[in-house]
Amino acid sequence: MSRAAPAHKGQSGRVTACLVTGRKKMSNPFDDVEGRFLVLVNDERQYSLWPSFAEVPEGWSVELEESDHQTCVEHIERNWTDMRPKSLVDAMEADAAERSRTA
């Protein structure tokens, strides 16, 4: 029984081939700076960098159409400035408004 050598992950993080079988092994697509991505957002105003080849998960919508990695990261950094979920922001604002009415 022959055993294949493990696939080798190159320093670039890109797909590499097993030296014995020649089969390709996929690295994490989120790490592929040369890949194509979408920017997704959910109802809580949380953002996600998403590989363009993958199906958009339920509860998320496309905010920035397919683009390169850097453009997507810059979009997220520009627009996701408050890490708090929208429901928390709304609750905190409602609480502050209630306190100001009773003060």
N, C-alpha and C positions, 0 to 999 in steps of 0.2 A: 504494500500500500504506500503510495507516494503522498507526501504532504507538500502543499504549496507554501512557499515563503510568504510571510506577511507583506501586505502592500506597503509601500513607502510613501509617507506624506512629505512632499517637497517643502522647502522653506517658504515658498510663496503661498502655501496652503491650497494650491490648485490640485486638480485631479491628477493623480499619478498612476502608473501601471505597476502591477506586481511583477517583479523581475522574473519569476518562474512561469506564471500562467499568462501574463500579459493583460489580465483583466483589470479594468479601471476601478478605482475606489474614489468615491466622492467625499471631499472634505465638507466642512460646514458651509453651506451656501451664504449664510449671513456674513461670513468673513471674507467673501470674495470681492475685493475692492474693484475688480474689473467686471463684476456682474452687473446686471440690470435689475433695478428695484422699483418698488412703489412706496409711497408713504401712505400708511393707513391711519385712520383715527376712529375711535369708538365714541359711544354716547357720553362717556365720562371725560372726553377730551384728552384721552391718552393716545400717544402716537406710537407707531411701529414702523420700522424699516422692514420691508417685506420683499422677498425675491419675486420677480415678475412672473416666473414660471409657475409659482405655487398659487393654488386657489385661495381667494380672499376668504378668511374665516367668517363665520356667521357673527354678526354683531359689530363688524368693522366695515368701513367704507373707504374708498380710495380718495385721498385728498390731493395727492400729486401723482399724476400719471407716470408711466415708465420712464425712468431716467437713470443716469449713472449714479454710482454709490455716493460720490462727494456732493452732488447736487441734492440728493435726498437727505443726507446727513445735515447739510447746511439748512435745508428747509425745516427740519425738525428742530434744530438748535434755535432758529429764528422764531418759530411759532409755539414751541412747547416750553414756555418760560415758567410755568407754575406746575410743579409735579403733582400737586394735590388733585384728586379726582373731582370732577364737576359737582358731584353730590356733596362732597365735603365743603367745597367753596360755598355752595348754596346754603348749606346748613349753618356755616359760620357767619355768613352775611345775614341770614334770618335771625340768628342769635344776637348779633351786634345791633340790628335794627330794633329788636325787642328790648334789649337793654337800654338803648337810647330813648325809647318811648317811656320807659318806666323810671328813668333817672330824673 
